Amino acid sequence: PKTVDNDVYPIRQTLGAWTAAEEGANFFSNVVYEHSCNPRMLIVHEVMGRDCGYLTAATARHYRAKLMAKGMVPGAGLHLERLDVHAVYIPEMPFEIETEAARLKSIMDNVGCVNIFVSEGAGVASIVKEMEARGQKPPTDAFGHVKLDAVNVGEWFGAQFSKLITAEKVMVQKSGYYARAAPANQSDLSLIKSCVDLAVQCAWMRTGGVIGHDEDKQGELRAIEFDRIKGGKPFDVSQQWFREMIADIRSPLRPLNKTGDTEVAPLVQYEPPLPPGLTLPKKVALLTAGGLAPCLSSAVGGLIERYNELYPSVEIIMYVGGYKGLLLGESLPVTPEVRRKAGILHLHGGSPIGNSRVKLTNIKDCVARGLTKEGQDPQQVAADQLVKDGVDVLHTIGGDDTNTAAADLAAFLQTNDYELTVIGLPKTIDNDVYPLRQTLGAYTAAEEGAKFFSNVVYEQSCNPKMLIVHEVMGRGCGYLTAATARIYHASLRAKGFNPEVGCIQKRLDMHAIFIPEMPVNIHAEAARLRNVMNECDCVNLFISEGAGIQDIIKEKEDRGETLPRDAFGHVKLDAVKPGEWFGKQFAAMIGAEKVLVQKSGYYSRSAPANAEDLRLIKSCTDHAVECALRKEPGVIGHDTDNSGVLRAVEFERIKGGKPFDVKEGWFQEMLAQIGQKMEYGESVRVSAGHVEDVSVRVSSMVHVQSSALFLA
């Protein structure tokens, strides 16, 4: 009996349900950290389960067990209350939305975010009724079921709650395909072993039925008569573990201590002997900014650890929410308790002290967001705050925009006779900063993206002629897509296969990679991929979200669309939907019957740092503290223009937009192995159906930029 819903009478546990719950929990263990770069954020985790809430409940249970096993550092902004599940909604459990909204509004006001787990079947009747009242007829499948992708349960819940709890940003995350396509975990392997052993025995005895633990026979493992097998078994909400979990989730939260420890012990007054000419900074400030990367929490922890190891008397503060916190004067002190627990930060993703995208030279945006007043210069406001706080060393952890903004700030202060040493740590999963060899977080993001696709690739096994598009983050640089493909390709080749039963390596491999640095001959590639489709019955593409982006933007703007932009003037890629565009173009040309777009971006960038990144972070944070003593400004990294030496690279040499080098030997070798060319000399044209007739299922990541989208 196979189903992730665990909804079959009279079977106690169906195969795969344990694994799906654990994988869904693993999925949310990464993306939950997205709240750290957005104030008042609502994250909706939509879990599979049309009529049965088992998977949603079990996923929440697994996630909370993992969370409770982790350490927290409240004084550094890492609170259990922010990472916990705040509500669970399943078909079997009625709820009153106004009452729930009042409870969740209190949580939002207290901790600054809300995380809810929603079964895709929760509230479906209400949504369908709303659609029909608007004259819409929800599509149904061959069995007469309403297609849940058309209903968009997670989006509906986001819409209902966003205004009521005054969320500033809503993100809907769907773990369904990631969870259901995974290999079996140890619990399921044990259950499968028991069931297949008995199945063989029953075959020998000529005993028919469905193998499972029969709830009507004291849970005996047996061949259950077919006429007793029936789907639609609801989840039993009276189970003790579920009642206790819901009671715990709904219990009032204690007020969050946002200012650190209640009692601030004095710092250690040990003064180490220093070489001549070096002096300890009086006060150091830390700041994380920009988008997330799997290094921020660890970098904060690493800096605190290094100062505490060598110079425990140095006072440290952390600005909350990046430059936003600096402009508003919001900071946390690094207390002795935070110093003692700093190592825990290496276990977490996101940024404990919060991020924001703020450009200090964009005066209009700063005023609109309430960070400065009309007539104020944001640089002057930030400079005044640094002077007021007595900061003489500022450690910025961010991309090229973050670090060059800090350098401008230091120069601004110097003209006013205030010495500030700015030392940056280069954070970006794109690995696109000149002249640095490797930016923090990029190793981890590639590994996590490969892990993500290692699950969802198996979706091709339940659909003929399927095209899977794995969309990877990377606006102007293909490094992350290429590195993700490299790790996935290597991990796949390390597995065993059994071709005679259809377990074939080529079906699971990626068949093409598209990145901004490579020209795309879509007709030549379609001709090649059509042959792959005919041979393998599937095609798997890895696409950088920046590949072909200018063509897509032009196409949309030619149709009269106005595309939203961020504070730095970049077109927001969520509005461009490059994965969907590529899916439609290729599907029509290679004869795909089904297209599935999977976006690994938020899952990858929110993860805790892996071993490779932890090693790089350790080297960089240690060197950053050395540079602080020497008052040597710059961005810490391996300087490719100076023999790869780890040093403080001068700010004026720091620049984003470094392209991925497609001539790298490993990349060329990988292209050759999958049969893809960089250039096609011949002119090829492939006939296709109408692109607009192609239906594309975009799943796993639905990112809603603002709750305002729901309020029209």
For each residue, the residues with C-beta under 8 A, 3 or more apart:
1: 8 11 14 15 210 211 212 229
2: 14 15 16
3: 6 7 8 14 15 16 17 231
4: 14 16 17 20 48 49 55 179 180
5: 14 17 48 49 50 51 52 54 55
6: 3 13 14 17 52 54 55 58 233 235
7: 3 14 51 52 54 231 232 233 234 235
8: 1 3 11 14 210 212 229 230 231 233
9: 215 228 229 230 231 232 233
10: 214 215 216 224 228
11: 1 8 14 210 212 213 214 215 224 229
12: 212 213 214 215 219
13: 6 17 18 191 212 213
14: 1 2 3 4 5 6 7 8 11 17 212
15: 1 2 3 184 188 191 192 195
16: 2 3 4 19 20 180 184 188
17: 3 4 5 6 13 14 20 21 54 55 58 188
18: 13 21 22 58 185 187 188 191
19: 16 22 23 179 182 183 184 185 187 188
20: 4 16 17 23 24 48 55 59 179 180 182
21: 17 18 24 25 55 58 59 61 62 179
22: 18 19 25 26 62 185 187
23: 19 20 26 27 175 178 179 182 185 455
24: 20 21 27 28 45 47 55 59 62 63 175 178 179
25: 21 22 28 29 59 60 62 63 66
26: 22 23 29 30 66
27: 23 24 30 31 173 175 178 179 603
28: 24 25 31 32 45 59 63 115 117 173 175
29: 25 26 32 63 66 67
30: 26 27 33 349 448 602 603 604 606 607
31: 27 28 34 43 45 171 173 602 603 606
32: 28 29 35 43 83 115 350 606
33: 30 36 83 292 297 348 349 350 351 606
34: 31 37 38 41 43 171 292 350 602 606
35: 32 38 41 43 82 112 113 115 350
36: 33 292 296 350 351 352 354 355
37: 34 291 292 350 351 354 355 356 357
38: 34 35 41 113 168 169 171
39: 112 168 169 321 354 356
40: 108 112 113 166 167 168 169
41: 34 35 38 112 113 114 167 168 169 170 171
42: 108 113 114 116 158 161 162 165 167 169 170 171 707
43: 31 32 34 35 113 114 115 116 170 171 173
44: 116 118 154 155 157 158 170 171 172 173
45: 24 28 31 59 115 116 117 118 154 173 175
46: 118 120 153 154 157 172 173 174 175 176
47: 24 55 56 59 117 118 119 120 175 176 179
48: 4 5 20 55 119 120 175 176 179 180
49: 4 5 52 53 54 55 56 90 91 119 120 121
50: 5 91 120 121 124 145 148
51: 5 7 91 121 232 234
52: 5 6 7 49 55 90 91 92 119 121 232 233 234 235
53: 49 56 57 88 90 91 92 93 119 121 122 234 235 237
54: 5 6 7 17 49 57 58 235
55: 4 5 6 17 20 21 24 47 48 49 52 58 59 119 179
56: 47 49 53 59 60 88 89 90 117 118 119 122
57: 53 54 60 61 88 90 235 242 245
58: 6 17 18 21 54 55 61 62
59: 20 21 24 25 28 45 47 55 56 62 63 117 175 179
60: 25 56 57 63 64 85 88 117 245
61: 21 57 58 64 65 241 242 245
62: 21 22 24 25 58 59 65 66
63: 24 25 28 29 59 60 66 67 85 117
64: 60 61 67 68 84 85 245
65: 61 62 68 69
66: 25 26 29 62 63 69 70
67: 29 63 64 70 80 83 84
68: 64 65 80
69: 65 66
70: 66 67 344 347 348
71: 341 344 347
72: 78 79 80 344
73: 76 77 78 338 341 342 344 345 352
74: 77 78 79 257 260 261
75: 260 261 332 333 334 335 337 338 341
76: 73 260 300 304 318 332 334 338 341 342 345 352 353
77: 73 74 258 318 320 332 352 353 354
78: 72 73 74 82 297 344 345 348 352
79: 72 74 82 83 111 256
80: 67 68 72 83 84
81: 84 107 110 111 253 254 256
82: 35 78 79 111 112 113 256
83: 32 33 67 79 80 115
84: 64 67 80 81 115 249
85: 60 63 64 88 115 116 117 249
86: 104 107 114 115 116 249
87: 100 103 104 114 116 117 249
88: 53 56 57 60 85 93 116 117 118 245 246 249
89: 56 93 95 116 117 118 119 122 123 157
90: 49 52 53 56 57 93 119 121 122 235 237
91: 49 50 51 52 53 119 121 122 124 234
92: 52 53 234 235 237
93: 53 88 89 90 237
94:
95: 89 99 100
96: 99 100
97: 100 101 160 161 164
98: 101 102 164
99: 95 96 102 103
100: 87 95 96 97 103 104 161
101: 97 98 104 105 160 161 164 165
102: 98 99 105 106
103: 87 99 100 106 107 250
104: 86 87 100 101 107 108 114 116 161 164 165
105: 101 102 108 109 164 165 166
106: 102 103 109 110 252 253
107: 81 86 103 104 110 111 114 253
108: 40 42 104 105 111 112 113 114 165 166 167
109: 105 106
110: 81 106 107 253 255 256
111: 79 81 82 107 108 253 256
112: 35 39 40 41 82 108
113: 35 38 40 41 42 43 82 108
114: 41 42 43 86 87 104 107 108 161 165 167
115: 28 32 35 43 45 83 84 85 86
116: 42 43 44 45 85 86 87 88 89 104 157 161
117: 28 45 47 56 59 60 63 85 87 88 89
118: 44 45 46 47 56 88 89 122 123 153 154 157
119: 47 48 49 52 53 55 56 89 90 91 122 153
120: 46 47 48 49 50 124 148 153 154 176
121: 49 50 51 52 53 90 91 124 148 153
122: 53 56 89 90 91 118 119 153 157
123: 89 118 126 127 153 156 157
124: 50 91 120 121 127 128 146 148 151 153
125: 128 129
126: 123 129 130
127: 123 124 130 131 151 152 153 156
128: 124 125 131 132 138 146 151
129: 125 126 132 133
130: 126 127 133 134
131: 127 128 134 136 137 138 151
132: 128 129 135 136 137 138
133: 129 130
134: 130 131
135: 132
136: 131 132
137: 131 132
138: 128 131 132 146 147 150 151
139: 146 147 150
140: 143 144 145 146 147
141: 144 145 147
142:
143: 140
144: 140 141
145: 50 140 141
146: 124 128 138 139 140 150 151
147: 138 139 140 141 150 151
148: 50 120 121 124 151 153
149: 152 697 699
150: 138 139 146 147
151: 124 127 128 131 138 146 147 148 156
152: 127 149 155 156 702
153: 46 118 119 120 121 122 123 124 127 148 156 157
154: 44 45 46 118 120 157 158 172 173 174 702
155: 44 152 158 159 172 702 704
156: 123 127 151 152 153 159 160
157: 44 46 89 116 118 122 123 153 154 160 161
158: 42 44 154 155 161 162 170 172 704 707 710
159: 155 156 162 710
160: 97 101 156 157 164
161: 42 97 100 101 104 114 116 157 158 164 165 167
162: 42 158 159 165 167 170 707 710 711
163: 166 167 707 710 711
164: 97 98 101 104 105 160 161
165: 42 101 104 105 108 114 161 162
166: 40 105 108 163
167: 40 41 42 108 114 161 162 163 170 707
168: 38 39 40 41 706 707
169: 38 39 40 41 42 704 705 706 707
170: 41 42 43 44 158 162 167 704 706 707 710
171: 31 34 38 41 42 43 44 602 702 703 704
172: 44 46 154 155 158 702 703 704
173: 27 28 31 43 44 45 46 154 602 700 701 702
174: 46 154 177 699 700 701 702
175: 23 24 27 28 45 46 47 48 59 178 179 700
176: 46 47 48 120 179 180 699 700
177: 174 180 181 455 456 459 596 598 699 700
178: 23 24 27 175 181 182 452 455 456 598 603 700
179: 4 19 20 21 23 24 27 47 48 55 59 175 176 182 455
180: 4 16 20 48 176 177
181: 177 178 455 456 457 458 459
182: 19 20 23 178 179 185 455 458
183: 19
184: 15 16 19 188 189 192
185: 18 19 22 23 182 188 189
186: 189 190
187: 18 19 22 190 191
188: 15 16 17 18 19 184 185 191 192
189: 184 185 186 192 193
190: 186 187 193 194
191: 13 15 18 187 188 194 195
192: 15 184 188 189 195 196
193: 189 190 196 197
194: 190 191 197 198 221
195: 15 191 192 198 199 211 212 221
196: 192 193 199 200 211
197: 193 194 200 201
198: 194 195 201 202 211 221 222 223
199: 195 196 202 203 211 223
200: 196 197 203 204
201: 197 198 204 205
202: 198 199 205 206 207 208 209 211 223
203: 199 200 206 207
204: 200 201
205: 201 202
206: 202 203
207: 202 203 223
208: 202 223 225 226
209: 202 222 223 224 225 226
210: 1 8 11 223 224 226 229
211: 1 195 196 198 199 202 221 222 223 224
212: 1 8 11 12 13 14 195 221 222 224
213: 11 12 13 219 220 221
214: 10 11 12 217 218 219 220 221 222 224
215: 9 10 11 12 219
216: 10 228
217: 214 220 222
218: 214
219: 12 213 214 215
220: 213 214 217
221: 194 195 198 211 212 213 214
222: 198 209 211 212 214 217
223: 198 199 202 207 208 209 210 211
224: 10 11 209 210 211 212 214 228 229
225: 208 209 228 229
226: 208 209 210 229
227:
228: 9 10 216 224 225
229: 1 8 9 11 210 224 225 226
230: 8 9 233
231: 3 7 8 9
232: 7 9 51 52
233: 6 7 8 9 52 230
234: 7 51 52 53 91 92
235: 6 7 52 53 54 57 90 92 242
236: 239 242
237: 53 90 92 93 242 243
238: 242 243
239: 236 242 243
240: 243 244
241: 61 244 245
242: 57 61 235 236 237 238 239 245 246
243: 237 238 239 240 246 247
244: 240 241 247 248
245: 57 60 61 64 88 241 242 248 249
246: 88 242 243 249 250
247: 243 244 250 251
248: 244 245 251
249: 84 85 86 87 88 245 246
250: 103 246 247
251: 247 248
252: 106
253: 81 106 107 110 111 256
254: 81
255: 110
256: 79 81 82 110 111 253
257: 74 260 261 262
258: 77 332
259: 332 333
260: 74 75 76 257 264 332 333 335 337 338
261: 74 75 257 264 265 335 336 337 338
262: 257
263:
264: 260 261 333 335 336
265: 261 335 336 337
266: 269
267: 312 313 314 315 336
268: 312 313 336
269: 266 313
270: 312 313
271: 280 313
272: 310 311
273:
274: 278 279 280 629
275: 278
276:
277:
278: 274 275 629 630
279: 274 629
280: 271 274 311 313 314 629
281: 284 314 392 393 421 628 629
282: 314 315 390 392
283: 314 315 316 317 389 390 391 392 393
284: 281 307 314 315 316 317 391 392 393 394 395 628
285: 316 317 318 319 331 386 389 391 393 394 395
286: 300 303 304 316 317 318 319 334 353 395 397
287: 318 319 322 323 325 326 353 394 395 396 397 398 406
288: 296 299 300 322 351 353 354 355 396 397 398 427
289: 322 323 355 356 357 358 396 397 398 401 402 405
290: 322 355 357 398 399 401 402 427 428
291: 37 355 357 399 428 605
292: 33 34 36 37 296 349 350 351 355 605 606
293: 296 427 428 429 439 440 441 442 445 605
294: 298 349 429 441 444 445 448 604 605 606 607 608 609 610 613
295: 298 299 397 425 427 440 441 444 609 613 617
296: 36 288 292 293 299 300 349 350 351 355 397 427 441
297: 33 78 300 301 345 346 348 349 350 351 352 608 609
298: 294 295 301 302 345 346 608 609 613 614 617
299: 288 295 296 302 303 397 425 427 440 617 620 621
300: 76 286 288 296 297 303 304 318 345 351 352 353 397
301: 297 298 304 305 342 343 344 345 346
302: 298 299 305 306 346 617 618 620 621 622
303: 286 299 300 306 307 316 395 621 624 625
304: 76 286 300 301 307 308 316 334 338 339 342 345
305: 301 302 308 309 339 342 343 621
306: 302 303 309 310 621 622 624 625
307: 284 303 304 310 311 312 314 316 625
308: 304 305 311 312 339 342
309: 305 306 312
310: 272 306 307 625
311: 272 280 307 308 314 625 629
312: 267 268 270 307 308 309 339
313: 267 268 269 270 271 280
314: 267 280 281 282 283 284 307 311
315: 267 282 283 284 333 334
316: 283 284 285 286 303 304 307 333 334
317: 283 284 285 286 331 332 333 334 389 391
318: 76 77 285 286 287 300 331 332 334 353
319: 285 286 287 322 323 325 326 330 331 353
320: 77 324 325 330 331 332 353 354
321: 39 324 325 328 330 353 354 355 356
322: 287 288 289 290 319 325 326 354 355 356 357 358 398 402
323: 287 289 319 326 327 356 358 360 382 402 405
324: 320 321 327 328 330 356 358 369 371
325: 287 319 320 321 322 328 329 330 331 353 354 356
326: 287 319 322 323 329 382 385 386
327: 323 324 358 366 371 372 378 381 382 385
328: 321 324 325 371
329: 325 326 385 388 389
330: 319 320 321 324 325
331: 285 317 318 319 320 325 389
332: 75 76 77 258 259 260 317 318 320 353
333: 75 259 260 264 315 316 317 338
334: 75 76 286 304 315 316 317 318 338 339
335: 75 260 261 264 265 338 339
336: 261 264 265 267 268 339 340
337: 75 260 261 265 340 341
338: 73 75 76 260 261 304 333 334 335 341 342
339: 304 305 308 312 334 335 336 342
340: 336 337
341: 71 73 75 76 337 338 344 345
342: 73 76 301 304 305 308 338 339 345
343: 301 305 346
344: 70 71 72 73 78 301 341 347 348
345: 73 76 78 297 298 300 301 304 341 342 348 352
346: 297 298 301 302 343 608 609 614
347: 70 71 344 608
348: 33 70 78 297 344 345 352 608
349: 30 33 292 294 296 297 606 607 608 609
350: 32 33 34 35 36 37 292 296 297 606
351: 33 36 37 288 292 296 297 300 354 355 397
352: 36 73 76 77 78 297 300 345 348
353: 76 77 286 287 288 300 318 319 320 321 325 332
354: 36 37 39 77 288 320 321 322 325 351
355: 36 37 288 289 290 291 292 296 321 322 351
356: 37 39 289 321 322 323 324 325
357: 37 289 290 291 322 566 567 568
358: 289 322 323 324 327 362 365 366 369 371 378 567
359: 362 365 366 401 405 567 568
360: 323 366 378 379 382 405 408 409
361: 378 379 405 408
362: 358 359 365 366 378 567 568
363: 366 367 372 376 377 378
364: 367 368
365: 358 359 362 368 369 567
366: 327 358 359 360 362 363 369 371 372 378
367: 363 364 370 371 372 373 374 376
368: 364 365
369: 324 358 365 366
370: 367
371: 324 327 328 358 366 367 378
372: 327 363 366 367 376 377 378 381
373: 367 376
374: 367
375:
376: 363 367 372 373 380 381
377: 363 372 380 381
378: 327 358 360 361 362 363 366 371 372 381 382
379: 360 361 382 383 408 409 412
380: 376 377 383 384 412
381: 327 372 376 377 378 384 385
382: 323 326 327 360 378 379 385 386 409
383: 379 380 386 387 409 412 413 416 418
384: 380 381 387 388
385: 326 327 329 381 382 388 389
386: 285 326 382 383 389 391 394 409 413 418 420
387: 383 384 390 413 418
388: 329 384 385
389: 283 285 317 329 331 385 386
390: 282 283 387
391: 283 284 285 317 386 394 420
392: 281 282 283 284 419 420 421
393: 281 283 284 285 420 421 422 423 628 631
394: 284 285 287 386 391 406 409 410 420 421 422 423
395: 284 285 286 287 303 423 424 425 624 628
396: 287 288 289 402 403 405 406 422 423 424 425
397: 286 287 288 289 295 296 299 300 351 402 424 425 427 440
398: 287 288 289 290 322 401 402 403 424 425 427
399: 290 291 402 403 426 427 428 433 439 656
400: 403 404 426 428 433 654 655 656
401: 289 290 359 398 404 405 568 656
402: 289 290 322 323 396 397 398 399 405 406 424 427
403: 396 398 399 400 406 407 422 424 426 635 651 654
404: 400 401 407 408 651 654
405: 289 323 359 360 361 396 401 402 408 409
406: 287 394 396 402 403 409 410 422 424
407: 403 404 410 411 422 424 633 651 652 654
408: 360 361 379 404 405 411 412
409: 360 379 382 383 386 394 405 406 412 413 420 422
410: 394 406 407 413 414 420 421 422 633
411: 407 408 414 415
412: 379 380 383 408 409 415 416
413: 383 386 387 409 410 416 418 419 420
414: 410 411 417 418 419 420
415: 411 412
416: 383 412 413
417: 414
418: 383 386 387 413 414
419: 392 413 414 631
420: 386 391 392 393 394 409 410 413 414
421: 281 392 393 394 410 627 628 631 632 633
422: 393 394 396 403 406 407 409 410 633 651
423: 393 394 395 396 624 627 628 632 633 634 635 636 648
424: 395 396 397 398 402 403 406 407 634 635 636 651 654
425: 295 299 395 396 397 398 440 617 620 621 624 635 636
426: 399 400 403 433 436 439 440 635 636 637 654
427: 288 290 293 295 296 299 397 398 399 402 439 440 441
428: 290 291 293 399 400 431 432 433 439 440 441 442 656
429: 293 294 439 441 442 445 446 473 474 480 604 605
430: 439 442 473 474 475 476 477 479 480
431: 428 438 439 442 477 479 480 483 658 660
432: 428 439 476 477 479 656 657 658 659 660
433: 399 400 426 428 436 439 635 637 654 655 656 658
434: 653 654 655 656 657 658
435: 639 640 641 649 653
436: 426 433 439 635 637 638 639 640 649 654
437: 637 638 639 640 644
438: 431 442 443 616 637 638
439: 293 399 426 427 428 429 430 431 432 433 436 442 637
440: 293 295 299 397 425 426 427 428 609 613 616 617 620
441: 293 294 295 296 427 428 429 444 445 605 609 613
442: 293 428 429 430 431 438 439 445 446 479 480 483 613
443: 438 446 447 483 610 612 613 616
444: 294 295 441 447 448 604 607 608 609 610 612 613
445: 293 294 429 441 442 448 449 473 480 484 604 605 607
446: 429 442 443 449 450 480 483 484 486 487 604
447: 443 444 450 451 487 610 612
448: 30 294 444 445 451 452 600 603 604 607 610
449: 445 446 452 453 470 472 480 484 487 488 600 603 604
450: 446 447 453 454 484 485 487 488 491
451: 447 448 454 455
452: 178 448 449 455 456 470 598 600 603 604
453: 449 450 456 457 470 484 488 510 540 542 598 600
454: 450 451 457 488 491 492
455: 23 177 178 179 181 182 451 452 458
456: 177 178 181 452 453 459 468 470 596 598 700
457: 181 453 454 460 468 508 540
458: 181 182 455 461 508
459: 177 181 456 462 463 466 468 596
460: 457 463 466 468 507 537 538 540
461: 458 502
462: 459
463: 459 460 466 593 594
464: 537 593 594
465: 533 537 538 591 592 593 594
466: 459 460 463 537 538 539 592 593 594 595 596
467: 533 538 539 541 583 586 587 590 592 594 595 596
468: 456 457 459 460 538 539 540 541 595 596 598
469: 541 543 579 580 582 583 586 595 596 597 598
470: 449 452 453 456 484 510 540 541 542 543 598 600
471: 543 545 578 579 597 598 599 600 601
472: 449 480 481 484 542 543 544 545 600 601 604
473: 429 430 445 480 544 545 600 601 604 605
474: 429 430 477 478 479 480 481 515 516 544 545 546
475: 430 516 545 546 549 570 573
476: 430 432 516 546 656 657 659
477: 430 431 432 474 480 515 516 517 544 546 657 658 659 660
478: 474 481 482 513 515 516 517 518 544 546 547 659 660 662
479: 430 431 432 442 474 482 483 660
480: 429 430 431 442 445 446 449 472 473 474 477 483 484 544 604
481: 472 474 478 484 485 513 514 515 542 543 544 547
482: 478 479 485 486 513 515 660 664 667 670
483: 431 442 443 446 479 480 486 487
484: 445 446 449 450 453 470 472 480 481 487 488 542 600 604
485: 450 481 482 488 489 510 513 542 670
486: 446 482 483 489 490 666 667 670
487: 446 447 449 450 483 484 490 491
488: 449 450 453 454 484 485 491 492 510 542
489: 485 486 492 493 509 510 670 673 674
490: 486 487 493 494
491: 450 454 487 488 494 495
492: 454 488 489 495 505 508 509
493: 489 490 505
494: 490 491
495: 491 492 505
496:
497: 503 504 505
498: 501 502 503
499: 502 503 504
500:
501: 498
502: 461 498 499 507
503: 497 498 499
504: 497 499 507 508 536
505: 492 493 495 497 508 509
506: 509 535 536
507: 460 502 504 536 537 538
508: 457 458 492 504 505 540
509: 489 492 505 506 540 674
510: 453 470 485 488 489 513 540 541 542 674
511: 529 532 536 539 540 541 674 675 676
512: 525 528 529 539 541 542 674 676
513: 478 481 482 485 510 518 541 542 543 670 671 674 676
514: 481 518 520 541 542 543 544 547 548 582
515: 474 477 478 481 482 518 544 546 547 660 662
516: 474 475 476 477 478 544 546 547 549 659
517: 477 478 659 660 662
518: 478 513 514 515 547 662 678
519: 678 679
520: 514 525 547 548
521: 524 525 679 680 684
522: 525 526 585 586 589
523: 526 527 589 684 685 686
524: 521 527 528 677 680 682 684
525: 512 520 521 522 528 529 586 676
526: 522 523 529 530 586 589 590 686 688
527: 523 524 530 531 684 686
528: 512 524 525 531 532 675 676
529: 511 512 525 526 532 533 539 586 590
530: 526 527 533 534 589 590 591 686
531: 527 528 534 535
532: 511 528 529 535 536 539 590 675
533: 465 467 529 530 536 537 538 539 590 591 592
534: 530 531
535: 506 531 532
536: 504 506 507 511 532 533 539
537: 460 464 465 466 507 533
538: 460 465 466 467 468 507 533
539: 466 467 468 511 512 529 532 533 536 586 590 592
540: 453 457 460 468 470 508 509 510 511
541: 467 468 469 470 510 511 512 513 514 582 586
542: 453 470 472 481 484 485 488 510 512 513 514
543: 469 470 471 472 481 513 514 547 578 579 582
544: 472 473 474 477 478 480 481 514 515 516 547
545: 471 472 473 474 475 549 573 576 578 579 601
546: 474 475 476 477 478 515 516 549 573 578
547: 478 481 514 515 516 518 520 543 544 578 582
548: 514 520 551 552 578 581 582
549: 475 516 545 546 552 553 571 573 576 578
550: 553 554
551: 548 554 555
552: 548 549 555 556 576 577 578 581
553: 549 550 556 557 563 571 576
554: 550 551 557 558
555: 551 552 558 559
556: 552 553 559 561 563 576
557: 553 554 560 561 562 563
558: 554 555
559: 555 556
560: 557
561: 556 557
562: 557
563: 553 556 557 571 572 575 576
564: 571 572 575 705
565: 569 570 571 572
566: 357 569 570 572
567: 357 358 359 362 365
568: 357 359 362 401
569: 565 566
570: 475 565 566
571: 549 553 563 564 565 575 576
572: 563 564 565 566 575 576 705
573: 475 545 546 549 576 578
574: 577 703 705
575: 563 564 571 572 705
576: 545 549 552 553 556 563 571 572 573 581
577: 552 574 580 581 698
578: 471 543 545 546 547 548 549 552 573 581 582
579: 469 471 543 545 582 583 597 598 599 698
580: 469 577 583 584 597 696 698
581: 548 552 576 577 578 584 585
582: 469 514 541 543 547 548 578 579 585 586
583: 467 469 579 580 586 587 595 597 694 696
584: 580 581 587 588 595 691 692 694 696
585: 522 581 582 588 589 691
586: 467 469 522 525 526 529 539 541 582 583 589 590 592
587: 467 583 584 590 592 595 694 696
588: 584 585 688 689 690 691 693 694
589: 522 523 526 530 585 586 686 687 688
590: 467 526 529 530 532 533 539 586 587 686
591: 465 530 533
592: 465 466 467 533 539 586 587 595 694
593: 463 464 465 466
594: 463 464 465 466 467 697
595: 466 467 468 469 583 584 587 592 694 695 696 697
596: 177 456 459 466 467 468 469 696 697 699
597: 469 471 579 580 583 696 697 698 699
598: 177 178 452 453 456 468 469 470 471 579 699 700 701
599: 471 579 602 698 700 701
600: 448 449 452 453 470 471 472 473 484 603 604 700 701
601: 471 472 473 545 604 605 701
602: 30 31 34 171 173 599 605 606 701 703
603: 27 30 31 178 448 449 452 600 606 607 700 701
604: 30 294 429 444 445 446 448 449 452 472 473 480 484 600 601 607
605: 291 292 293 294 429 441 445 473 601 602
606: 30 31 32 33 34 292 294 349 350 602 603
607: 30 294 349 444 445 448 603 604 610
608: 294 297 298 346 347 348 349 444
609: 294 295 297 298 346 349 440 441 444 613 614 617
610: 294 443 444 447 448 607 613 614
611: 614 615
612: 443 444 447 615 616
613: 294 295 298 440 441 442 443 444 609 610 616 617
614: 298 346 609 610 611 617 618
615: 611 612 618 619
616: 438 440 443 612 613 619 620
617: 295 298 299 302 425 440 609 613 614 620 621
618: 302 614 615 621 622
619: 615 616 622 623 646
620: 299 302 425 440 616 617 623 624 636 637 646
621: 299 302 303 305 306 425 617 618 624 625
622: 302 306 618 619 625 626
623: 619 620 626 627 636 646 647 648
624: 303 306 395 423 425 620 621 627 628 636 648
625: 303 306 307 310 311 621 622 628 629
626: 622 623 629 630
627: 421 423 623 624 630 631 632 633 634 636 648
628: 281 284 393 395 421 423 624 625 631
629: 274 278 279 280 281 311 625 626
630: 278 626 627
631: 393 419 421 627 628
632: 421 423 627 648
633: 407 410 421 422 423 627 648 651
634: 423 424 627 647 648 649 650 651
635: 403 423 424 425 426 433 436 648 649 651 654
636: 423 424 425 426 620 623 624 627 646 647 648 649
637: 426 433 436 437 438 439 620 646 647 649
638: 436 437 438 644 645 646
639: 435 436 437 642 643 644 645 646 647 649
640: 435 436 437 644
641: 435 653
642: 639 645 647
643: 639
644: 437 638 639 640
645: 638 639 642
646: 619 620 623 636 637 638 639
647: 623 634 636 637 639 642
648: 423 623 624 627 632 633 634 635 636
649: 435 436 634 635 636 637 639 653 654
650: 634 653 654
651: 403 404 407 422 424 633 634 635 654
652: 407
653: 434 435 641 649 650
654: 400 403 404 407 424 426 433 434 436 635 649 650 651
655: 400 433 434 658
656: 399 400 401 428 432 433 434 476
657: 432 434 476 477
658: 431 432 433 434 477 655
659: 432 476 477 478 516 517
660: 431 432 477 478 479 482 515 517 664 667
661: 664 667
662: 478 515 517 518 667 668 678
663: 667 668
664: 482 660 661 667 668
665: 668 669
666: 486 669 670
667: 482 486 660 661 662 663 664 670 671
668: 662 663 664 665 671 672
669: 665 666 672 673
670: 482 485 486 489 513 666 667 673 674
671: 513 667 668 674 676 677 678
672: 668 669 675
673: 489 669 670
674: 489 509 510 511 512 513 670 671
675: 511 528 532 672
676: 511 512 513 525 528 671
677: 524 671 680
678: 518 519 662 671
679: 519 521
680: 521 524 677 684
681:
682: 524
683:
684: 521 523 524 527 680
685: 523
686: 523 526 527 530 589 590
687: 589
688: 526 588 589 691
689: 588 693 694
690: 588 693 694
691: 584 585 588 688 694
692: 584
693: 588 689 690
694: 583 584 587 588 592 595 689 690 691
695: 595
696: 580 583 584 587 595 596 597
697: 149 594 595 596 597
698: 577 579 580 597 599 702
699: 149 174 176 177 596 597 598
700: 173 174 175 176 177 178 456 598 599 600 603
701: 173 174 598 599 600 601 602 603
702: 152 154 155 171 172 173 174 698
703: 171 172 574 602
704: 155 158 169 170 171 172 707 709 710
705: 169 564 572 574 575 709
706: 168 169 170 709
707: 42 158 162 163 167 168 169 170 704 710 711
708: 711 712
709: 704 705 706 712
710: 158 159 162 163 170 704 707
711: 162 163 707 708
712: 708 709
